[in-house]
Amino acid sequence: MKKLILLAFLLTNLVCFGQQFSQKWSNINYVGDNQGFHNLDIYLPKVVKDKYPVVVYIYGSAWYSNNSKGADMNTIGAALLDAGFAVVTPNHRSSGDAKFPAQIHDIKAVIRFIRGKSTEYKFDTTFVGISGSSSGGHLASLAGTTNNVKDYTVGSVTMNIEGTLGNYTQYSSEVDAVCDWFGPIDFFKMENCNTYKSGNSPESDIIGGPLPSNLDKLRLLGPITYIDPTDPPFLIFHGSSDNVVPSCQSQFFNTALKNAGVESEYVLVQNGQHGPGVNNVQANLQKMVTFFQNEREAVVTSIYGTTNKSASLIIISENSTVDLSTLSIGKVEKFELVDMSGRLITAGSSDGNQIYLGGLNNGIYILSLYTSNGEKLVQRVANWK
């Protein structure tokens, strides 16, 4: 059965990809362990620029493949390249190589690698988007809903979601926008949109045991578990005739995101199947491109301070303490400071109406402030001694 499922995914994702790129790197190991399941490919658009915003695309295989990078480059990848995005296509460990959370550890390592190697590969890491189909959509969505999540506990099980793979653990694994193509999201409603599957299934294989005796692990596998108001925007596609992942999965996901105050749009594609008629349709590809373009513009706008949620440049040349009372935002619960390549410099909780940012080198930084009601304010910080 596993071979039949994997064959179906691979036949759906056959690559017939013309020369749509100006430069390509193949089989770059993003962990440094020389394992093929930790290789990725990088494509840069035909139009040559100094740097490019990035979208990571993850193949589907029901988590059974560890070497299918390059899938959908003739459709999704080509559309992104034509729109000016660098495209990164990683392999990841299969459920036969390692059990969950190994797969999301791999994807987060990919994102940190992108930020750590931004200069070498011409990445503009002010925007990193992520997308994927089927199990790839699951991992892309999980990367989005676990932004800034290190450890998470459900019942008696605690998992480290971030992982420590690779040489760039000092960088952020945060993503700025997610396009999910028919990914499984809530494994407690996979069977008839009502309950979990009772027998053997891809999800029982990835968590390493029968579902009835591993319900806490199953909850941790689902992106829907981690939703909070600080999650990035989502665009979700699903075919109404999908006989592999029921379309109610995307409906449940969209509703949960919106209920949490997260920007989300759900597109139900009439008569679309599990891939055909959905992620190879030009109108849907263009909608994805427009979504990423708009979200990239929103991120850049917030960073460079032209919206009413972004005040003027904060200068801390003579005082390392930032007064938050002057900003139009509620009580700040936590903050993160990254440099312009996305490397995390410091993070913590606010002390009343102030935060301390001492010990910085000269330069420009991005400060993200998070309130108790889910608001996020992005500020530029300049430090000159």
C-alpha positions in Angstrom: 0.0 0.0 0.0 2.8 2.4 0.9 4.4 1.9 -2.5 1.1 2.5 -4.3 0.5 5.8 -2.4 4.1 7.0 -3.1 3.8 6.0 -6.8 0.6 8.0 -7.1 2.3 11.1 -5.7 5.3 10.7 -7.9 3.2 10.2 -11.1 1.2 13.3 -10.2 4.4 15.3 -9.7 6.5 14.3 -12.7 8.9 17.1 -13.7 9.1 18.3 -17.2 10.8 21.6 -16.4 12.3 23.9 -19.0 15.0 26.5 -18.5 13.0 28.9 -16.3 15.9 30.0 -14.2 19.1 32.0 -14.4 21.1 29.9 -11.9 20.6 26.6 -10.1 22.4 24.8 -7.3 21.7 21.1 -6.9 22.1 18.8 -3.9 23.2 21.3 -1.4 23.3 19.7 2.1 21.5 22.0 4.5 22.5 20.1 7.6 26.1 19.2 6.9 25.7 15.4 7.4 26.2 14.3 3.7 22.8 12.5 3.8 20.7 12.7 0.6 17.5 13.3 2.6 19.1 16.6 3.8 19.8 17.9 0.3 18.1 20.8 -1.4 18.1 22.6 -4.7 18.0 26.3 -5.3 16.6 28.1 -8.4 17.0 31.8 -9.1 14.7 33.6 -11.6 15.7 34.3 -15.2 15.7 38.1 -14.5 19.1 38.6 -12.8 19.1 40.7 -9.7 21.3 41.2 -6.7 18.9 39.3 -4.4 15.5 37.7 -4.4 12.7 37.0 -1.9 12.4 33.3 -1.2 9.7 30.6 -1.3 10.4 27.1 0.0 8.3 24.4 -1.7 7.8 20.9 -0.2 6.8 17.9 -2.2 4.0 15.5 -1.2 4.5 11.8 -0.6 2.4 10.9 2.5 5.8 11.4 4.2 7.0 8.1 2.5 9.7 9.7 0.2 13.0 11.2 1.3 14.1 12.2 -2.2 11.4 13.9 -4.3 12.7 17.5 -4.4 11.9 19.1 -7.7 8.4 18.0 -7.8 6.0 20.5 -9.2 8.7 22.8 -10.6 7.0 22.8 -14.0 3.9 24.3 -12.4 4.2 25.9 -8.9 8.0 26.4 -9.2 7.8 27.9 -12.6 5.1 30.4 -11.5 7.1 31.5 -8.6 10.3 31.9 -10.6 8.5 33.9 -13.3 7.2 36.2 -10.5 10.7 36.9 -9.3 11.0 34.6 -6.3 13.9 32.3 -5.6 12.6 28.8 -5.1 14.2 26.3 -2.6 13.1 22.6 -2.9 14.3 20.4 0.0 14.3 16.7 0.6 13.3 15.7 4.2 13.4 12.5 6.1 10.7 10.0 5.4 8.6 8.2 8.1 10.8 5.2 7.4 14.0 7.2 8.2 12.8 8.8 11.4 9.5 9.5 13.2 7.9 12.9 13.9 9.0 15.6 14.7 12.1 14.8 12.5 10.3 16.1 9.4 9.5 19.5 10.8 13.1 19.7 12.2 14.3 19.3 8.7 12.1 22.0 7.3 13.1 24.5 10.0 16.7 23.7 9.4 16.1 24.6 5.7 14.7 28.0 6.7 17.6 28.7 9.0 20.0 27.6 6.3 18.4 30.1 3.9 19.0 33.0 6.3 22.5 31.8 7.2 23.5 31.5 3.5 21.6 34.5 2.2 24.6 36.3 0.8 26.1 33.3 -1.0 22.8 32.4 -2.7 21.4 35.9 -3.3 18.4 35.5 -0.9 16.5 38.5 0.3 15.4 37.2 3.7 13.2 40.1 4.5 10.6 37.7 3.0 10.6 33.9 3.3 7.4 32.2 2.2 6.6 28.5 2.3 4.3 26.2 0.3 3.7 22.5 -0.2 1.3 19.9 -1.5 -0.4 17.2 0.5 2.1 16.0 3.1 4.2 18.9 1.9 1.3 21.2 2.6 1.1 19.7 6.1 4.8 20.5 6.7 4.5 24.0 5.2 1.4 24.7 7.4 3.1 23.3 10.5 6.1 25.6 9.8 3.7 28.5 9.8 1.7 27.7 12.9 4.8 26.9 14.9 6.6 30.2 14.2 8.5 30.9 17.5 7.5 27.5 19.0 10.4 25.7 20.7 8.8 23.0 22.9 5.1 22.1 23.1 3.2 19.8 25.4 0.0 17.9 24.8 -1.1 15.6 27.6 1.8 13.5 28.8 4.0 14.2 25.7 6.4 17.1 25.2 8.1 17.6 21.9 10.9 19.9 20.8 9.4 21.3 17.5 12.3 23.6 16.5 15.2 21.1 16.5 18.9 21.8 16.5 19.9 20.5 13.0 22.6 22.3 11.0 25.1 25.1 11.5 22.7 28.0 11.6 20.7 27.5 14.8 21.3 31.2 15.7 19.0 32.2 12.9 15.2 32.3 12.9 13.1 29.6 11.3 10.1 32.0 11.1 8.1 32.2 7.8 6.2 35.2 6.6 3.4 33.6 4.6 2.1 30.1 3.8 0.4 28.6 0.8 -1.1 25.2 1.6 -2.2 22.9 -1.2 -4.6 20.3 0.2 -2.5 19.3 3.2 -3.8 17.2 6.1 -4.3 19.4 9.1 -6.4 17.9 11.8 -5.8 14.1 12.1 -8.7 13.7 14.5 -11.0 14.4 11.6 -9.4 12.5 8.7 -12.0 9.7 8.7 -15.3 11.0 7.3 -14.4 14.4 8.6 -15.3 13.2 12.1 -12.6 10.9 13.7 -9.1 9.5 13.3 -8.3 6.5 11.1 -8.5 3.3 13.1 -6.1 1.1 11.1 -2.7 1.6 9.5 -2.2 4.9 7.8 0.5 7.4 6.8 -0.1 9.2 10.1 0.3 6.1 12.2 3.6 5.4 10.3 5.0 8.9 10.9 4.2 8.9 14.7 5.4 5.4 15.1 2.4 3.4 16.4 -1.3 2.8 16.3 -3.3 6.0 16.7 -5.6 5.0 19.5 -2.6 4.6 21.9 -0.8 7.6 20.6 -3.4 10.4 20.7 -1.1 13.0 22.3 1.5 12.5 19.5 -1.3 12.6 16.9 -2.4 16.0 18.3 1.2 17.3 18.1 1.4 16.2 14.5 -1.5 18.5 13.5 -0.8 22.1 12.4 -4.2 23.1 13.8 -2.9 22.4 17.4 -0.5 25.3 17.4 -2.6 28.1 15.9 -2.3 31.5 17.7 -2.9 35.1 16.7 0.7 35.7 15.7 0.7 33.2 12.9 1.5 34.4 9.4 -1.1 34.8 6.6 -2.4 31.6 4.9 -3.8 30.8 1.5 -5.3 27.3 1.3 -6.4 25.4 -1.8 -8.3 22.1 -1.9 -10.2 20.1 -4.5 -13.8 19.2 -3.8 -13.2 15.7 -5.3 -10.1 15.0 -3.4 -10.3 11.3 -2.4 -7.0 11.2 -0.4 -7.2 14.2 2.0 -10.9 15.3 2.5 -11.5 18.9 1.6 -13.1 19.4 5.1 -9.5 19.5 6.4 -8.8 22.8 4.7 -12.2 24.1 5.7 -11.6 23.3 9.4 -8.1 24.9 9.1 -9.4 28.1 7.6 -12.1 28.4 10.2 -9.7 27.8 13.1 -7.2 30.4 11.7 -9.8 33.0 11.3 -11.3 32.4 14.7 -7.8 33.1 16.1 -7.6 36.3 14.2 -5.1 35.0 11.6 -5.4 36.2 8.0 -6.6 33.2 5.9 -8.3 32.5 2.6 -9.7 29.2 1.6 -10.3 28.3 -2.1 -12.4 25.2 -2.7 -11.7 24.1 -6.3 -14.8 22.5 -7.8 -14.1 19.0 -9.2 -10.4 19.3 -8.2 -8.7 16.1 -7.3 -5.6 15.4 -5.1 -3.4 17.5 -7.3 -4.9 17.4 -10.8 -7.2 20.3 -11.4 -5.9 22.1 -8.3 -2.1 22.8 -8.2 -1.7 22.7 -12.0 -4.4 25.3 -12.9 -3.1 28.6 -14.1 -5.7 30.7 -12.2 -4.7 29.0 -8.9 -1.0 29.4 -9.6 -1.6 33.1 -10.3 -3.6 33.5 -7.1 -0.7 31.9 -5.2 1.8 34.3 -6.8 -0.3 37.3 -6.0 -0.7 36.2 -2.4 3.1 35.9 -1.9 3.7 39.2 -3.7 1.1 41.0 -1.5 2.5 39.5 1.7 6.0 40.3 0.7 5.0 43.9 0.1 3.3 44.0 3.5 6.4 42.7 5.2 8.7 45.1 3.5 6.2 48.0 4.2 6.2 47.1 7.9 9.9 46.9 8.1 10.6 50.2 6.4 8.0 52.1 8.3 5.2 53.4 6.1 2.1 51.9 7.8 0.3 53.2 10.9 1.5 50.1 12.7 5.1 51.0 12.2 6.6 54.1 13.8 9.8 55.9 12.8 13.2 54.6 13.4 14.1 53.8 17.0 17.6 55.2 17.8 19.4 53.6 20.8 22.9 55.2 20.3 23.0 56.6 23.8 20.4 54.6 25.7 19.9 50.8 25.4 16.5 51.0 26.9 13.5 51.3 24.6 10.4 53.1 26.0 7.4 51.2 24.7 4.8 53.7 26.1 5.4 55.9 23.0 4.2 53.2 20.6 0.6 52.7 19.5 0.4 49.1 20.8 -1.0 47.4 23.9 1.0 45.8 26.7 4.0 44.0 25.2 4.5 40.5 26.5 7.5 39.5 24.5 10.0 40.8 21.9 12.5 39.5 19.3 15.4 41.4 17.7 16.9 40.1 14.5 19.6 41.6 12.2 18.9 42.4 8.5 19.7 38.8 7.5 17.2 37.4 9.9 19.6 36.1 12.5 18.1 36.2 16.0 20.1 38.5 18.2 18.0 38.5 21.4 14.5 37.8 22.6 12.7 38.1 25.9 9.8 39.6 27.9 9.2 43.3 28.5 9.8 44.9 31.9 6.7 47.0 32.3 6.9 49.5 29.5 10.5 49.0 28.6 12.9 46.5 27.0 16.7 46.5 27.2 18.7 46.1 24.0 22.3 46.5 25.2 25.4 45.1 23.7 24.5 45.6 20.1 27.0 46.2 17.3 26.5 49.2 15.1 23.8 48.6 12.5 20.1 48.3 11.6 17.9 45.7 13.3 14.3 44.5 13.1 12.4 44.5 16.4 9.1 42.5 16.6 6.8 43.2 19.6 4.0 40.9 20.5 1.1 41.8 22.7 -1.2 39.7 24.9 -4.1 40.1 22.4 -2.0 38.8 19.5 -1.0 42.1 17.9 2.5 42.3 16.3 4.4 45.6 15.7 7.5 45.6 13.6 10.0 48.4 14.1 13.4 49.3 12.8 16.1 49.8 15.4 19.4 51.6 14.7 22.4 51.4 17.0 25.3 53.7 16.7 28.0 54.2 19.2 
